[in-house]
Structure formats: structure tokens, C-alpha cells
Amino acid sequence: MSKFAGMLPSEIVKLGWCQKHMFMFGETPFVIDNAENAKKTCLLGGINLARWAGTITADQANRIYSALPVARVNNDNEVSPIGWNDTPGRTQAEVVAALAQAERKIGLRQ
């Protein structure tokens, strides 16, 4: 059983948050096969961990992602929640709050 079982994305990100990588293992970035051992995660990593743990469905994961704020990714014209997560000056508290709001919006929390 996953240590993230029963946890919503906002709760996972509250445990540890990062920018520029989906998962962090101390100072080591993203190793998808070892995601269960992540010490920190970005908002997309939190959504994926909750989905892989069976807390949310793939449809709910997509709906949460679609309900999040967006910002430009790097210097191109693409905007996404990942760009918003990685915006310089963004805080863990802001990301946790945005995820919790998205979870409320789709009916996963009150």
C-alpha cells in the first residue's frame, strides 16, 4: 500500500514542495520509478501520487489540473499550472491553497 493512500494532492504537496521538477529525493530530481520515496513534489507530482495511490481517479486528476491557475512556462507562449507552480516567488502555501481550492471545486473536499 502506498504511503500516500487516502491523501489528496494538496495534502501530499503540504508534506514537501518543489519547483522545476515533478519529484525531488533530497537534492536529486525526478526518478519516476521511485516516486513513492519522493521527499518533495510539484503540484503535478502531488496529483500523480494521489492518483497512483488510488485516492483519486484519472478523471478527477484531470479535473483538478484543469481547475488550477496557469502561468507562462519558461519564455514561450505556453501557459499551464506547471508554469504557475514554477513561477519565481511562488510559495508552497500558495500551491497547497490552489490545490485545495481545485479539490473543493470538483467536490473532493468541503
Buried (B, 14 or more C-beta within 10 A) or exposed (E): EBEBEEBBBBBBBBBBBBBEBBBBBEEEBBEEEEBEEBEBBBBBBBBBBBBBBEBBEEEBBBBBBEBBBBBBBEEEEEEBBBBBBBBEEBEBEBBBEBBBBBBEBBEBEE
